[in-house]
Amino acid sequence: MTTKKIDFEKALHQLQTIVEELETGELPLDEAIKKFKIGSALAKQCLEMLDSIKVKVEEVVGEEKGKLKRKPFKPEN
């Protein structure tokens, strides 16, 4: 598995797979460490992509008198 730039869905799927593998507790220590490092890089990449999308959403949301207006992105909790 590699951590080169991939689309969000693929990165998230790989991250979920790694988490499931680590949660079993059946991986040898060396393999678990390798998977953890890859998972950490994927998690960082996913967060960066989400931050980028957040900025794009802020830039296009809202309309006032026919003009786009920038509004802060507020995620639902």
PDB file of N, CA, C and O in Angstrom:
ATOM      1  N   MET A   1       0.832  -1.185   0.000  1.00  0.00           N
ATOM      2  CA  MET A   1       0.000   0.000   0.000  1.00  0.00           C
ATOM      3  C   MET A   1       0.873   1.244   0.000  1.00  0.00           C
ATOM      4  O   MET A   1       1.917   1.284   0.651  1.00  0.00           O
ATOM      5  N   THR A   2       0.443   2.244  -0.726  1.00  0.00           N
ATOM      6  CA  THR A   2       1.222   3.472  -0.843  1.00  0.00           C
ATOM      7  C   THR A   2       0.399   4.670  -0.379  1.00  0.00           C
ATOM      8  O   THR A   2      -0.831   4.621  -0.362  1.00  0.00           O
ATOM      9  N   THR A   3       1.090   5.741  -0.006  1.00  0.00           N
ATOM     10  CA  THR A   3       0.380   6.927   0.463  1.00  0.00           C
ATOM     11  C   THR A   3       0.501   8.084  -0.521  1.00  0.00           C
ATOM     12  O   THR A   3       0.330   9.241  -0.140  1.00  0.00           O
ATOM     13  N   LYS A   4       0.799   7.778  -1.799  1.00  0.00           N
ATOM     14  CA  LYS A   4       0.830   8.855  -2.790  1.00  0.00           C
ATOM     15  C   LYS A   4      -0.555   9.475  -2.885  1.00  0.00           C
ATOM     16  O   LYS A   4      -1.534   8.896  -2.414  1.00  0.00           O
ATOM     17  N   LYS A   5      -0.636  10.657  -3.497  1.00  0.00           N
ATOM     18  CA  LYS A   5      -1.915  11.364  -3.592  1.00  0.00           C
ATOM     19  C   LYS A   5      -2.942  10.523  -4.345  1.00  0.00           C
ATOM     20  O   LYS A   5      -2.717  10.128  -5.489  1.00  0.00           O
ATOM     21  N   ILE A   6      -4.057  10.257  -3.698  1.00  0.00           N
ATOM     22  CA  ILE A   6      -5.171   9.543  -4.313  1.00  0.00           C
ATOM     23  C   ILE A   6      -6.447  10.287  -3.948  1.00  0.00           C
ATOM     24  O   ILE A   6      -6.422  11.194  -3.116  1.00  0.00           O
ATOM     25  N   ASP A   7      -7.559   9.909  -4.564  1.00  0.00           N
ATOM     26  CA  ASP A   7      -8.786  10.626  -4.248  1.00  0.00           C
ATOM     27  C   ASP A   7      -9.268  10.279  -2.841  1.00  0.00           C
ATOM     28  O   ASP A   7      -8.865   9.273  -2.257  1.00  0.00           O
ATOM     29  N   PHE A   8     -10.127  11.124  -2.324  1.00  0.00           N
ATOM     30  CA  PHE A   8     -10.566  11.028  -0.942  1.00  0.00           C
ATOM     31  C   PHE A   8     -11.201   9.676  -0.631  1.00  0.00           C
ATOM     32  O   PHE A   8     -10.888   9.064   0.390  1.00  0.00           O
ATOM     33  N   GLU A   9     -12.081   9.212  -1.495  1.00  0.00           N
ATOM     34  CA  GLU A   9     -12.786   7.960  -1.238  1.00  0.00           C
ATOM     35  C   GLU A   9     -11.823   6.781  -1.132  1.00  0.00           C
ATOM     36  O   GLU A   9     -11.969   5.935  -0.250  1.00  0.00           O
ATOM     37  N   LYS A  10     -10.843   6.724  -2.026  1.00  0.00           N
ATOM     38  CA  LYS A  10      -9.858   5.634  -1.976  1.00  0.00           C
ATOM     39  C   LYS A  10      -9.010   5.727  -0.720  1.00  0.00           C
ATOM     40  O   LYS A  10      -8.741   4.715  -0.072  1.00  0.00           O
ATOM     41  N   ALA A  11      -8.588   6.937  -0.372  1.00  0.00           N
ATOM     42  CA  ALA A  11      -7.769   7.127   0.832  1.00  0.00           C
ATOM     43  C   ALA A  11      -8.546   6.720   2.074  1.00  0.00           C
ATOM     44  O   ALA A  11      -8.011   6.041   2.950  1.00  0.00           O
ATOM     45  N   LEU A  12      -9.807   7.132   2.152  1.00  0.00           N
ATOM     46  CA  LEU A  12     -10.635   6.793   3.307  1.00  0.00           C
ATOM     47  C   LEU A  12     -10.869   5.292   3.390  1.00  0.00           C
ATOM     48  O   LEU A  12     -10.827   4.717   4.478  1.00  0.00           O
ATOM     49  N   HIS A  13     -11.115   4.658   2.259  1.00  0.00           N
ATOM     50  CA  HIS A  13     -11.318   3.201   2.243  1.00  0.00           C
ATOM     51  C   HIS A  13     -10.052   2.479   2.719  1.00  0.00           C
ATOM     52  O   HIS A  13     -10.138   1.553   3.525  1.00  0.00           O
ATOM     53  N   GLN A  14      -8.898   2.889   2.234  1.00  0.00           N
ATOM     54  CA  GLN A  14      -7.640   2.273   2.667  1.00  0.00           C
ATOM     55  C   GLN A  14      -7.430   2.479   4.159  1.00  0.00           C
ATOM     56  O   GLN A  14      -6.989   1.566   4.858  1.00  0.00           O
ATOM     57  N   LEU A  15      -7.741   3.665   4.647  1.00  0.00           N
ATOM     58  CA  LEU A  15      -7.596   3.958   6.069  1.00  0.00           C
ATOM     59  C   LEU A  15      -8.521   3.070   6.899  1.00  0.00           C
ATOM     60  O   LEU A  15      -8.105   2.535   7.927  1.00  0.00           O
ATOM     61  N   GLN A  16      -9.758   2.911   6.467  1.00  0.00           N
ATOM     62  CA  GLN A  16     -10.696   2.047   7.180  1.00  0.00           C
ATOM     63  C   GLN A  16     -10.210   0.596   7.213  1.00  0.00           C
ATOM     64  O   GLN A  16     -10.341  -0.088   8.228  1.00  0.00           O
ATOM     65  N   THR A  17      -9.654   0.139   6.104  1.00  0.00           N
ATOM     66  CA  THR A  17      -9.127  -1.225   6.037  1.00  0.00           C
ATOM     67  C   THR A  17      -7.970  -1.405   7.018  1.00  0.00           C
ATOM     68  O   THR A  17      -7.894  -2.412   7.723  1.00  0.00           O
ATOM     69  N   ILE A  18      -7.082  -0.435   7.057  1.00  0.00           N
ATOM     70  CA  ILE A  18      -5.935  -0.498   7.973  1.00  0.00           C
ATOM     71  C   ILE A  18      -6.409  -0.509   9.423  1.00  0.00           C
ATOM     72  O   ILE A  18      -5.898  -1.277  10.237  1.00  0.00           O
ATOM     73  N   VAL A  19      -7.382   0.338   9.750  1.00  0.00           N
ATOM     74  CA  VAL A  19      -7.906   0.386  11.121  1.00  0.00           C
ATOM     75  C   VAL A  19      -8.485  -0.976  11.502  1.00  0.00           C
ATOM     76  O   VAL A  19      -8.237  -1.477  12.599  1.00  0.00           O
ATOM     77  N   GLU A  20      -9.248  -1.565  10.601  1.00  0.00           N
ATOM     78  CA  GLU A  20      -9.833  -2.885  10.873  1.00  0.00           C
ATOM     79  C   GLU A  20      -8.742  -3.932  11.106  1.00  0.00           C
ATOM     80  O   GLU A  20      -8.856  -4.760  12.010  1.00  0.00           O
ATOM     81  N   GLU A  21      -7.688  -3.895  10.290  1.00  0.00           N
ATOM     82  CA  GLU A  21      -6.586  -4.851  10.442  1.00  0.00           C
ATOM     83  C   GLU A  21      -5.881  -4.656  11.777  1.00  0.00           C
ATOM     84  O   GLU A  21      -5.546  -5.629  12.452  1.00  0.00           O
ATOM     85  N   LEU A  22      -5.656  -3.410  12.157  1.00  0.00           N
ATOM     86  CA  LEU A  22      -4.970  -3.132  13.421  1.00  0.00           C
ATOM     87  C   LEU A  22      -5.836  -3.528  14.621  1.00  0.00           C
ATOM     88  O   LEU A  22      -5.322  -4.001  15.635  1.00  0.00           O
ATOM     89  N   GLU A  23      -7.139  -3.333  14.500  1.00  0.00           N
ATOM     90  CA  GLU A  23      -8.037  -3.643  15.609  1.00  0.00           C
ATOM     91  C   GLU A  23      -8.117  -5.130  15.918  1.00  0.00           C
ATOM     92  O   GLU A  23      -8.465  -5.517  17.033  1.00  0.00           O
ATOM     93  N   THR A  24      -7.796  -5.966  14.935  1.00  0.00           N
ATOM     94  CA  THR A  24      -7.842  -7.410  15.189  1.00  0.00           C
ATOM     95  C   THR A  24      -6.764  -7.839  16.177  1.00  0.00           C
ATOM     96  O   THR A  24      -6.933  -8.816  16.906  1.00  0.00           O
ATOM     97  N   GLY A  25      -5.649  -7.100  16.196  1.00  0.00           N
ATOM     98  CA  GLY A  25      -4.542  -7.443  17.079  1.00  0.00           C
ATOM     99  C   GLY A  25      -3.765  -8.665  16.627  1.00  0.00           C
ATOM    100  O   GLY A  25      -2.954  -9.209  17.377  1.00  0.00           O
ATOM    101  N   GLU A  26      -4.014  -9.094  15.404  1.00  0.00           N
ATOM    102  CA  GLU A  26      -3.376 -10.316  14.900  1.00  0.00           C
ATOM    103  C   GLU A  26      -2.143 -10.067  14.042  1.00  0.00           C
ATOM    104  O   GLU A  26      -1.467 -11.020  13.655  1.00  0.00           O
ATOM    105  N   LEU A  27      -1.836  -8.823  13.740  1.00  0.00           N
ATOM    106  CA  LEU A  27      -0.675  -8.519  12.903  1.00  0.00           C
ATOM    107  C   LEU A  27       0.603  -8.603  13.722  1.00  0.00           C
ATOM    108  O   LEU A  27       0.620  -8.213  14.890  1.00  0.00           O
ATOM    109  N   PRO A  28       1.676  -9.112  13.117  1.00  0.00           N
ATOM    110  CA  PRO A  28       2.973  -9.048  13.798  1.00  0.00           C
ATOM    111  C   PRO A  28       3.350  -7.590  14.044  1.00  0.00           C
ATOM    112  O   PRO A  28       2.920  -6.704  13.306  1.00  0.00           O
ATOM    113  N   LEU A  29       4.142  -7.342  15.066  1.00  0.00           N
ATOM    114  CA  LEU A  29       4.479  -5.980  15.465  1.00  0.00           C
ATOM    115  C   LEU A  29       5.048  -5.157  14.317  1.00  0.00           C
ATOM    116  O   LEU A  29       4.622  -4.020  14.110  1.00  0.00           O
ATOM    117  N   ASP A  30       6.001  -5.703  13.566  1.00  0.00           N
ATOM    118  CA  ASP A  30       6.605  -4.963  12.447  1.00  0.00           C
ATOM    119  C   ASP A  30       5.549  -4.559  11.417  1.00  0.00           C
ATOM    120  O   ASP A  30       5.550  -3.427  10.933  1.00  0.00           O
ATOM    121  N   GLU A  31       4.662  -5.474  11.090  1.00  0.00           N
ATOM    122  CA  GLU A  31       3.603  -5.195  10.116  1.00  0.00           C
ATOM    123  C   GLU A  31       2.623  -4.156  10.668  1.00  0.00           C
ATOM    124  O   GLU A  31       2.174  -3.276   9.934  1.00  0.00           O
ATOM    125  N   ALA A  32       2.294  -4.253  11.947  1.00  0.00           N
ATOM    126  CA  ALA A  32       1.382  -3.298  12.574  1.00  0.00           C
ATOM    127  C   ALA A  32       1.977  -1.891  12.551  1.00  0.00           C
ATOM    128  O   ALA A  32       1.261  -0.920  12.305  1.00  0.00           O
ATOM    129  N   ILE A  33       3.263  -1.779  12.801  1.00  0.00           N
ATOM    130  CA  ILE A  33       3.931  -0.470  12.776  1.00  0.00           C
ATOM    131  C   ILE A  33       3.897   0.110  11.370  1.00  0.00           C
ATOM    132  O   ILE A  33       3.627   1.298  11.197  1.00  0.00           O
ATOM    133  N   LYS A  34       4.171  -0.722  10.357  1.00  0.00           N
ATOM    134  CA  LYS A  34       4.118  -0.258   8.967  1.00  0.00           C
ATOM    135  C   LYS A  34       2.717   0.221   8.612  1.00  0.00           C
ATOM    136  O   LYS A  34       2.554   1.281   8.007  1.00  0.00           O
ATOM    137  N   LYS A  35       1.712  -0.554   8.984  1.00  0.00           N
ATOM    138  CA  LYS A  35       0.320  -0.185   8.691  1.00  0.00           C
ATOM    139  C   LYS A  35      -0.058   1.105   9.422  1.00  0.00           C
ATOM    140  O   LYS A  35      -0.751   1.956   8.864  1.00  0.00           O
ATOM    141  N   PHE A  36       0.397   1.246  10.668  1.00  0.00           N
ATOM    142  CA  PHE A  36       0.101   2.448  11.436  1.00  0.00           C
ATOM    143  C   PHE A  36       0.683   3.685  10.756  1.00  0.00           C
ATOM    144  O   PHE A  36       0.016   4.716  10.678  1.00  0.00           O
ATOM    145  N   LYS A  37       1.916   3.595  10.266  1.00  0.00           N
ATOM    146  CA  LYS A  37       2.546   4.721   9.579  1.00  0.00           C
ATOM    147  C   LYS A  37       1.784   5.085   8.309  1.00  0.00           C
ATOM    148  O   LYS A  37       1.558   6.263   8.032  1.00  0.00           O
ATOM    149  N   ILE A  38       1.393   4.084   7.546  1.00  0.00           N
ATOM    150  CA  ILE A  38       0.623   4.328   6.324  1.00  0.00           C
ATOM    151  C   ILE A  38      -0.728   4.951   6.686  1.00  0.00           C
ATOM    152  O   ILE A  38      -1.170   5.904   6.044  1.00  0.00           O
ATOM    153  N   GLY A  39      -1.376   4.408   7.716  1.00  0.00           N
ATOM    154  CA  GLY A  39      -2.664   4.937   8.159  1.00  0.00           C
ATOM    155  C   GLY A  39      -2.564   6.379   8.624  1.00  0.00           C
ATOM    156  O   GLY A  39      -3.452   7.186   8.349  1.00  0.00           O
ATOM    157  N   SER A  40      -1.500   6.704   9.318  1.00  0.00           N
ATOM    158  CA  SER A  40      -1.299   8.084   9.780  1.00  0.00           C
ATOM    159  C   SER A  40      -1.161   9.038   8.598  1.00  0.00           C
ATOM    160  O   SER A  40      -1.725  10.132   8.607  1.00  0.00           O
ATOM    161  N   ALA A  41      -0.412   8.621   7.589  1.00  0.00           N
ATOM    162  CA  ALA A  41      -0.240   9.453   6.393  1.00  0.00           C
ATOM    163  C   ALA A  41      -1.565   9.603   5.646  1.00  0.00           C
ATOM    164  O   ALA A  41      -1.877  10.686   5.151  1.00  0.00           O
ATOM    165  N   LEU A  42      -2.339   8.531   5.564  1.00  0.00           N
ATOM    166  CA  LEU A  42      -3.640   8.604   4.897  1.00  0.00           C
ATOM    167  C   LEU A  42      -4.598   9.518   5.662  1.00  0.00           C
ATOM    168  O   LEU A  42      -5.332  10.295   5.052  1.00  0.00           O
ATOM    169  N   ALA A  43      -4.595   9.430   6.988  1.00  0.00           N
ATOM    170  CA  ALA A  43      -5.456  10.278   7.807  1.00  0.00           C
ATOM    171  C   ALA A  43      -5.099  11.751   7.590  1.00  0.00           C
ATOM    172  O   ALA A  43      -5.982  12.597   7.454  1.00  0.00           O
ATOM    173  N   LYS A  44      -3.815  12.045   7.560  1.00  0.00           N
ATOM    174  CA  LYS A  44      -3.366  13.422   7.323  1.00  0.00           C
ATOM    175  C   LYS A  44      -3.816  13.899   5.951  1.00  0.00           C
ATOM    176  O   LYS A  44      -4.296  15.024   5.805  1.00  0.00           O
ATOM    177  N   GLN A  45      -3.663  13.048   4.951  1.00  0.00           N
ATOM    178  CA  GLN A  45      -4.063  13.395   3.589  1.00  0.00           C
ATOM    179  C   GLN A  45      -5.573  13.648   3.524  1.00  0.00           C
ATOM    180  O   GLN A  45      -6.007  14.596   2.868  1.00  0.00           O
ATOM    181  N   CYS A  46      -6.375  12.820   4.190  1.00  0.00           N
ATOM    182  CA  CYS A  46      -7.828  13.005   4.193  1.00  0.00           C
ATOM    183  C   CYS A  46      -8.202  14.337   4.856  1.00  0.00           C
ATOM    184  O   CYS A  46      -9.060  15.065   4.355  1.00  0.00           O
ATOM    185  N   LEU A  47      -7.561  14.647   5.969  1.00  0.00           N
ATOM    186  CA  LEU A  47      -7.838  15.910   6.653  1.00  0.00           C
ATOM    187  C   LEU A  47      -7.483  17.114   5.781  1.00  0.00           C
ATOM    188  O   LEU A  47      -8.215  18.103   5.752  1.00  0.00           O
ATOM    189  N   GLU A  48      -6.363  17.023   5.075  1.00  0.00           N
ATOM    190  CA  GLU A  48      -5.957  18.104   4.179  1.00  0.00           C
ATOM    191  C   GLU A  48      -6.969  18.291   3.046  1.00  0.00           C
ATOM    192  O   GLU A  48      -7.292  19.417   2.667  1.00  0.00           O
ATOM    193  N   MET A  49      -7.463  17.169   2.512  1.00  0.00           N
ATOM    194  CA  MET A  49      -8.462  17.256   1.446  1.00  0.00           C
ATOM    195  C   MET A  49      -9.754  17.865   1.972  1.00  0.00           C
ATOM    196  O   MET A  49     -10.374  18.680   1.287  1.00  0.00           O
ATOM    197  N   LEU A  50     -10.169  17.484   3.176  1.00  0.00           N
ATOM    198  CA  LEU A  50     -11.386  18.049   3.762  1.00  0.00           C
ATOM    199  C   LEU A  50     -11.226  19.547   4.020  1.00  0.00           C
ATOM    200  O   LEU A  50     -12.153  20.322   3.785  1.00  0.00           O
ATOM    201  N   ASP A  51     -10.056  19.953   4.501  1.00  0.00           N
ATOM    202  CA  ASP A  51      -9.800  21.378   4.708  1.00  0.00           C
ATOM    203  C   ASP A  51      -9.884  22.145   3.391  1.00  0.00           C
ATOM    204  O   ASP A  51     -10.427  23.249   3.345  1.00  0.00           O
ATOM    205  N   SER A  52      -9.350  21.563   2.327  1.00  0.00           N
ATOM    206  CA  SER A  52      -9.391  22.186   1.009  1.00  0.00           C
ATOM    207  C   SER A  52     -10.833  22.324   0.523  1.00  0.00           C
ATOM    208  O   SER A  52     -11.210  23.356  -0.031  1.00  0.00           O
ATOM    209  N   ILE A  53     -11.622  21.296   0.729  1.00  0.00           N
ATOM    210  CA  ILE A  53     -13.026  21.328   0.324  1.00  0.00           C
ATOM    211  C   ILE A  53     -13.781  22.362   1.146  1.00  0.00           C
ATOM    212  O   ILE A  53     -14.648  23.060   0.620  1.00  0.00           O
ATOM    213  N   LYS A  54     -13.460  22.465   2.423  1.00  0.00           N
ATOM    214  CA  LYS A  54     -14.111  23.445   3.294  1.00  0.00           C
ATOM    215  C   LYS A  54     -13.916  24.852   2.739  1.00  0.00           C
ATOM    216  O   LYS A  54     -14.858  25.644   2.721  1.00  0.00           O
ATOM    217  N   VAL A  55     -12.716  25.168   2.291  1.00  0.00           N
ATOM    218  CA  VAL A  55     -12.432  26.484   1.723  1.00  0.00           C
ATOM    219  C   VAL A  55     -13.257  26.698   0.465  1.00  0.00           C
ATOM    220  O   VAL A  55     -13.801  27.785   0.268  1.00  0.00           O
ATOM    221  N   LYS A  56     -13.361  25.700  -0.383  1.00  0.00           N
ATOM    222  CA  LYS A  56     -14.142  25.832  -1.611  1.00  0.00           C
ATOM    223  C   LYS A  56     -15.616  26.044  -1.293  1.00  0.00           C
ATOM    224  O   LYS A  56     -16.286  26.836  -1.955  1.00  0.00           O
ATOM    225  N   VAL A  57     -16.122  25.346  -0.289  1.00  0.00           N
ATOM    226  CA  VAL A  57     -17.522  25.505   0.097  1.00  0.00           C
ATOM    227  C   VAL A  57     -17.757  26.916   0.621  1.00  0.00           C
ATOM    228  O   VAL A  57     -18.772  27.534   0.299  1.00  0.00           O
ATOM    229  N   GLU A  58     -16.847  27.422   1.408  1.00  0.00           N
ATOM    230  CA  GLU A  58     -16.977  28.779   1.939  1.00  0.00           C
ATOM    231  C   GLU A  58     -17.044  29.806   0.817  1.00  0.00           C
ATOM    232  O   GLU A  58     -17.747  30.810   0.938  1.00  0.00           O
ATOM    233  N   GLU A  59     -16.342  29.573  -0.241  1.00  0.00           N
ATOM    234  CA  GLU A  59     -16.258  30.552  -1.312  1.00  0.00           C
ATOM    235  C   GLU A  59     -17.500  30.605  -2.182  1.00  0.00           C
ATOM    236  O   GLU A  59     -17.713  31.616  -2.852  1.00  0.00           O
ATOM    237  N   VAL A  60     -18.327  29.575  -2.208  1.00  0.00           N
ATOM    238  CA  VAL A  60     -19.450  29.551  -3.136  1.00  0.00           C
ATOM    239  C   VAL A  60     -20.823  29.487  -2.468  1.00  0.00           C
ATOM    240  O   VAL A  60     -21.832  29.515  -3.172  1.00  0.00           O
ATOM    241  N   VAL A  61     -20.899  29.406  -1.185  1.00  0.00           N
ATOM    242  CA  VAL A  61     -22.174  29.283  -0.499  1.00  0.00           C
ATOM    243  C   VAL A  61     -22.813  30.650  -0.313  1.00  0.00           C
ATOM    244  O   VAL A  61     -22.138  31.627   0.010  1.00  0.00           O
ATOM    245  N   GLY A  62     -24.114  30.703  -0.520  1.00  0.00           N
ATOM    246  CA  GLY A  62     -24.870  31.919  -0.244  1.00  0.00           C
ATOM    247  C   GLY A  62     -25.025  32.815  -1.450  1.00  0.00           C
ATOM    248  O   GLY A  62     -24.142  32.895  -2.304  1.00  0.00           O
ATOM    249  N   GLU A  63     -26.162  33.490  -1.510  1.00  0.00           N
ATOM    250  CA  GLU A  63     -26.399  34.437  -2.594  1.00  0.00           C
ATOM    251  C   GLU A  63     -27.226  35.581  -2.034  1.00  0.00           C
ATOM    252  O   GLU A  63     -28.229  35.361  -1.355  1.00  0.00           O
ATOM    253  N   GLU A  64     -26.806  36.786  -2.317  1.00  0.00           N
ATOM    254  CA  GLU A  64     -27.516  37.967  -1.849  1.00  0.00           C
ATOM    255  C   GLU A  64     -27.594  38.963  -2.997  1.00  0.00           C
ATOM    256  O   GLU A  64     -26.567  39.444  -3.474  1.00  0.00           O
ATOM    257  N   LYS A  65     -28.803  39.272  -3.439  1.00  0.00           N
ATOM    258  CA  LYS A  65     -29.027  40.207  -4.546  1.00  0.00           C
ATOM    259  C   LYS A  65     -28.267  39.788  -5.799  1.00  0.00           C
ATOM    260  O   LYS A  65     -27.678  40.620  -6.488  1.00  0.00           O
ATOM    261  N   GLY A  66     -28.287  38.487  -6.084  1.00  0.00           N
ATOM    262  CA  GLY A  66     -27.660  37.976  -7.290  1.00  0.00           C
ATOM    263  C   GLY A  66     -26.152  37.835  -7.231  1.00  0.00           C
ATOM    264  O   GLY A  66     -25.531  37.463  -8.227  1.00  0.00           O
ATOM    265  N   LYS A  67     -25.550  38.123  -6.089  1.00  0.00           N
ATOM    266  CA  LYS A  67     -24.096  38.022  -5.958  1.00  0.00           C
ATOM    267  C   LYS A  67     -23.756  36.945  -4.942  1.00  0.00           C
ATOM    268  O   LYS A  67     -24.449  36.762  -3.941  1.00  0.00           O
ATOM    269  N   LEU A  68     -22.674  36.239  -5.226  1.00  0.00           N
ATOM    270  CA  LEU A  68     -22.205  35.240  -4.274  1.00  0.00           C
ATOM    271  C   LEU A  68     -21.631  35.937  -3.059  1.00  0.00           C
ATOM    272  O   LEU A  68     -20.958  36.963  -3.164  1.00  0.00           O
ATOM    273  N   LYS A  69     -21.903  35.372  -1.937  1.00  0.00           N
ATOM    274  CA  LYS A  69     -21.398  35.933  -0.691  1.00  0.00           C
ATOM    275  C   LYS A  69     -20.685  34.829   0.078  1.00  0.00           C
ATOM    276  O   LYS A  69     -21.201  33.719   0.209  1.00  0.00           O
ATOM    277  N   ARG A  70     -19.523  35.134   0.574  1.00  0.00           N
ATOM    278  CA  ARG A  70     -18.748  34.152   1.314  1.00  0.00           C
ATOM    279  C   ARG A  70     -19.298  34.021   2.728  1.00  0.00           C
ATOM    280  O   ARG A  70     -19.452  34.999   3.459  1.00  0.00           O
ATOM    281  N   LYS A  71     -19.589  32.764   3.083  1.00  0.00           N
ATOM    282  CA  LYS A  71     -20.074  32.481   4.413  1.00  0.00           C
ATOM    283  C   LYS A  71     -19.178  31.416   5.029  1.00  0.00           C
ATOM    284  O   LYS A  71     -18.713  30.525   4.320  1.00  0.00           O
ATOM    285  N   PRO A  72     -18.927  31.487   6.327  1.00  0.00           N
ATOM    286  CA  PRO A  72     -18.098  30.474   6.968  1.00  0.00           C
ATOM    287  C   PRO A  72     -18.781  29.117   6.934  1.00  0.00           C
ATOM    288  O   PRO A  72     -20.001  29.011   7.064  1.00  0.00           O
ATOM    289  N   PHE A  73     -17.978  28.093   6.757  1.00  0.00           N
ATOM    290  CA  PHE A  73     -18.467  26.719   6.769  1.00  0.00           C
ATOM    291  C   PHE A  73     -18.642  26.277   8.210  1.00  0.00           C
ATOM    292  O   PHE A  73     -17.712  26.382   9.009  1.00  0.00           O
ATOM    293  N   LYS A  74     -19.807  25.790   8.544  1.00  0.00           N
ATOM    294  CA  LYS A  74     -20.077  25.283   9.886  1.00  0.00           C
ATOM    295  C   LYS A  74     -20.547  23.846   9.774  1.00  0.00           C
ATOM    296  O   LYS A  74     -21.695  23.594   9.408  1.00  0.00           O
ATOM    297  N   PRO A  75     -19.660  22.887  10.091  1.00  0.00           N
ATOM    298  CA  PRO A  75     -20.054  21.485   9.995  1.00  0.00           C
ATOM    299  C   PRO A  75     -21.146  21.149  11.003  1.00  0.00           C
ATOM    300  O   PRO A  75     -21.192  21.708  12.099  1.00  0.00           O
ATOM    301  N   GLU A  76     -22.020  20.231  10.616  1.00  0.00           N
ATOM    302  CA  GLU A  76     -23.056  19.773  11.528  1.00  0.00           C
ATOM    303  C   GLU A  76     -22.461  18.789  12.498  1.00  0.00           C
ATOM    304  O   GLU A  76     -21.674  17.928  12.106  1.00  0.00           O
ATOM    305  N   ASN A  77     -22.819  18.900  13.748  1.00  0.00           N
ATOM    306  CA  ASN A  77     -22.302  17.975  14.766  1.00  0.00           C
ATOM    307  C   ASN A  77     -23.321  16.982  15.161  1.00  0.00           C
ATOM    308  O   ASN A  77     -23.056  16.128  16.007  1.00  0.00           O
TER     309      ASN A  77
END
